[in-house]
Protein backbone atom coordinates (compact mmCIF):
# COMPACT_ATOMS: atom_id res chain seq x y z
CA UNK A 1 0.00 0.00 0.00
CA UNK A 2 2.71 2.52 0.92
CA UNK A 3 4.23 2.38 -2.55
CA UNK A 4 1.18 4.29 -3.81
CA UNK A 5 1.16 6.84 -1.00
CA UNK A 6 4.81 7.53 -0.06
CA UNK A 7 7.22 9.27 -2.41
CA UNK A 8 10.87 10.24 -2.22
CA UNK A 9 11.78 13.20 -4.40
CA UNK A 10 15.02 15.16 -3.97
CA UNK A 11 13.07 18.33 -4.81
CA UNK A 12 10.63 17.84 -1.92
CA UNK A 13 11.87 18.07 1.69
CA UNK A 14 15.43 17.22 0.61
CA UNK A 15 14.43 13.69 -0.43
CA UNK A 16 12.77 12.71 2.83
CA UNK A 17 9.83 10.33 2.38
CA UNK A 18 6.56 12.27 2.26
CA UNK A 19 2.90 11.60 1.59
CA UNK A 20 2.20 11.86 -2.16
CA UNK A 21 0.79 15.22 -3.29
CA UNK A 22 1.73 16.81 0.05
CA UNK A 23 4.86 17.93 1.82
CA UNK A 24 3.96 15.98 4.97
CA UNK A 25 6.99 13.89 6.00
CA UNK A 26 6.58 10.31 7.17
CA UNK A 27 8.70 11.16 10.23
CA UNK A 28 6.17 13.79 11.36
CA UNK A 29 3.34 11.28 11.13
CA UNK A 30 5.30 8.67 13.08
CA UNK A 31 6.36 11.21 15.67
CA UNK A 32 2.77 12.31 16.12
CA UNK A 33 1.70 8.70 16.66
CA UNK A 34 4.53 8.18 19.14
CA UNK A 35 3.41 11.33 20.93
CA UNK A 36 -0.03 9.84 21.49
CA UNK A 37 -2.10 11.40 18.71
CA UNK A 38 -4.86 9.27 17.20
CA UNK A 39 -4.80 8.51 13.46
CA UNK A 40 -7.89 10.62 12.89
CA UNK A 41 -6.29 13.58 14.68
CA UNK A 42 -3.15 13.30 12.58
CA UNK A 43 -5.15 13.05 9.36
CA UNK A 44 -7.12 16.17 10.27
CA UNK A 45 -4.08 18.10 11.51
CA UNK A 46 -2.06 17.55 8.32
CA UNK A 47 -4.86 17.36 5.76
CA UNK A 48 -4.20 13.74 4.83
CA UNK A 49 -6.27 10.56 4.89
CA UNK A 50 -6.22 7.78 7.45
CA UNK A 51 -4.83 5.57 4.67
CA UNK A 52 -1.83 7.91 4.48
CA UNK A 53 -1.16 7.42 8.20
CA UNK A 54 -1.36 3.66 7.72
CA UNK A 55 0.99 3.91 4.73
CA UNK A 56 3.53 5.78 6.88
CA UNK A 57 3.37 3.01 9.50
CA UNK A 58 3.79 0.34 6.84
CA UNK A 59 6.74 2.22 5.31
CA UNK A 60 8.47 2.41 8.70
CA UNK A 61 7.80 -1.27 9.37
CA UNK A 62 9.41 -2.24 6.06
CA UNK A 63 12.48 -0.12 6.86
CA UNK A 64 12.87 -1.66 10.32
CA UNK A 65 12.36 -5.18 8.94
CA UNK A 66 15.40 -4.69 6.70
CA UNK A 67 17.70 -3.63 9.54
CA UNK A 68 20.43 -6.00 10.58
CA UNK A 69 21.00 -6.49 14.28
CA UNK A 70 24.60 -6.81 15.40
CA UNK A 71 24.99 -8.72 18.65
CA UNK A 72 28.32 -8.44 20.37
CA UNK A 73 29.11 -10.64 23.25
C-alpha positions, 0 to 999 in steps of 0.5 A: 500500500505505501508504494502508492502513497509515499514518495521520495523526491530530492526536490521535496523536503530534501528527499525525505519520504513524504505523503504523495501530493503533500509535503507531509513527511513520514517522520512527522506522522510517526512522531505524532503517533509516538506522541499519542495522537490518534490517526484521525487527529493526525489526518485532520491536523495535516490534511491527509487521509487515514490511509496515508497514516497507515501507509507511513506506518507500513513504510516504517515497518518495512524499513525496520524489517530490513535492519540487521542487528549486530549482537556483540558478546 
